[in-house]
Amino acid sequence: MPAWLRWSVVAAVAIAVVAAAGLVVVNRSLGGPRKPIETLFVPPTSVSLLASEQWENGPSLTDGDLVVRRWTNVRTRAYFEQSVTTHASGFGALYGYSAEDPRINDREDLSSGGVHDAPLDVALAADQARIYCRQAEQPGRREPCSRWVYWSRYGRYTIEVAYREPELDARRFSRMVQQVDANIAAALGG
């Protein structure tokens, strides 16, 4: 084998090894080790704006890598719901954050008066995050936002938190999100 060909093969193998190692490092930094999924749930009693209320555990759902928990306010019947999806890797979570965005379903729901993104002006540990509200529409008039959603990605996890309360505004929901984020970051060791 000519020397130039031998060096070309060695260079190609070295480049492939470095590229593969880089993908592993990037994927680990995006995903991190798996955590027990229950540690990622933040009950409403852990959120100072909601802690004074009495909450009852509602229905929960487990479907493969998706787990959903719901709590209902005993007095107002408002609900606080959280879903956590565990992806195989950080790359999977990046894709899931875009492809599984709950705004897509809310926009397609014909009973919804509209989906409105809101500014998220608090510092968060999430890798990606957004909040929006779903507005109900009554014939002839526009109702205030009735359901607020926090959609986020933390490494290999996509997490949705939904809170339904007619009197809630974006600033108050952002403060709630900040506390939820701090609890999730602590559970992930961040």
Disulfide bonds with the S-S distance in Angstrom:
Cys133-Cys145 1.92
